[in-house]
Amino acid sequence: MNILEQLKLDHENVAQLIDILDEQLDRIGELKSADFDLIRDIMHYMTHYPDRVHHPMEDLVARKLVERDPAAGDIVSTLSREHEGLGEKGQAFLEAASNVADGAMVLREELESKGRDYVAFLRNHMQMENEEFFPLAEKTLTKEDWNAVANAMEQKADPVFGPIVDMQYQELYAFIQQKGT
């Protein structure tokens, strides 16, 4: 699988998790019982795989893109700012969800607000990448550029959607599998 295919697959996988988060946030908003362990597992994954593997890969692609096409600087600048914002919003939501899962008192409105903010920001970000960044990179970068990105990346398998599910994510994986059937 090439870099662009992996990035697109990551987006499909993250979209599944966003849908699950949306369902759980709806439950919180409707004052129904939500699965805070599930939310925490998703957000732990989000702050560890996408934030530490997927986004750095996109950043490498972005740097190559600007080398080939300096006019791509605006979209690359936006991408970089949004990656930083996603990291901050994701960490804030993870902390709030972890506090609830650990039995701490957190205002429902605060938790729901942080979650909705994160989900909306991430959806908009992925839409921009899917509609603008990926097509531009695909059109502009050469085979050598893609190889340079691949060679610069430390290969890390996705701990939920990869060939081996990390022990930490077994319950999340089981939930996804059950939901898919």
N, C-alpha and C positions, 0 to 999 in steps of 0.2 A: 504494500500500500504506500503510495507516495504522500508527501507532506500535506498537500492540499486535500487529498481524499481523507487523511486522518483528521485534519482540522474540521472538515465538513461532518465527518462521522461524530466527532466530539460534540458538535453543535446539536446533532440529532439526539445524542444521549443526554446532553444537558437539557434539551427541550422536554424530554420525558420527566426529568427531575423537577423542572419548573412547574410542569402540570401537577405533579404530586404536591409540591409546595403550595400551589394555588388552592388545591382541594383542602389542604390542612388549614390554610389561612381563612378559607371560607368557613370552615368549622369553627375556628376561633371567633370570627366575626359574628357567627350565628349563635354564639355561646354554647356550642356543642363540644363534646370531648374531642380533642385533637391528640395526635400521637407525637408528643414532644421529643421522644427518643428518635423517631423517624426524621423529624425536622432537623434535629441535631446531627444525625448521621449524614443527611444530605448536605447540610452546610459544612460539616467537617470535610466531606469529600470536595465540595465546591472550593473551599479555601486551601485545599491541598493539591488536588490534581489540576483543575482548570487554572487556578491562580499561580501555581508553581511550575506547571509543565506546558499546558495549552497556551496560555497567554505569552510566556517567553518565546514559544515557537512562533507565534504570530508576530511578536516583536522582531525576531530575526528576519522573517519574511518582509516586514515593513521596512527594515533598514536596507535590505537588498532592493526593494521597490524604489526607495528614494535615490539609491545609487544609480539605478537605471533611468528613473524618471523624477527629477527634482520637483516637478509640478505635483507629484503625489504627496508632497510635504504636508498639505492641509489635512488630508485624510489620515495620514500617519500620526500627525500631532493629536488629532481627535482620538484616534485609537489608543494612543499612549495615555492620554488623560483619562479616558474611560476605563482602561485596565486598572489604573491607580484607584479610581472611584469605586470600581467593582470590588477591589480588595478591601477598601475601607468599609463599604456598605455590607459586604459579606461577613467581615469580622464582627461588625456591630450586631448583625442579626444572629450570627453563631453564638455570640456571648449571651444575648438575651434568651435564645432558645435553650442554651446549656443551663442557664440559671433556672429556668422553669423546669427543665428535665431533672435538675438536681434538687428541686423542691423549694427554690427561692420564690419570693413574691415578686412578680413583675406585672405592671399594669397591662391588661389585655390590649388596650389601645396602643400602647408603646410597642409591644411585640408585633401586633398586626401591622402597624405603621412601618416598622423597620423591615418586616417581611415583604410587604407590598412594594415599598420603595426599591428594595433589592430586586425583586422579580421584574418589575416594570423596567428598571434600568438595564437589567441583563437582557430582557427581551429586545429592547430597542437597540442595544449594543450588537447583539447577534444579527438582527435584521440589517443593520448598517454593514456589518462584515459580509453577510451573505449576498447582499444586493450591490455593494460598492467595492469593498476591499478585496474579496476573493476574486471577483471577475477581473478587476484591474491587475491583480497580481498574476492571475492565470494568463492574461493577455500580454503582460509586460516582461515577466521573468523568463529567463532562458533555462534550459536543462541544467546548465552549469550552476546557475543561481540556486535552483532547487537542491542540487547536490550539495552545494556549499552549506545551505541551511541544514540539510539532513546531517551532514558531517559535524556541524557545530553543536548539534543537540545531543545531550545525553539521553539515550533511549530509555524511557521509563514506560512500562506497561500501565494502562489504565487499571486502577485497583478495583473497579466495580465492573466495567464493561470489557476488560481485557481478557486474555486467555485464562488467567488464574485470579479468582476473587480473593482479595486480601481478607484475612480473618476478621478484621475490624468491620468489614462491610458485608458480612454474611447475611445479617438480618435485612439490610437494605436490598441486597441482591434478591433475596427470597421474596421480599415485598414486590419488587419490580417484576419478577417472574410470575408471581401469583396474579398481579394486575394485568399482565399481558395475556393470560389464558382466559 
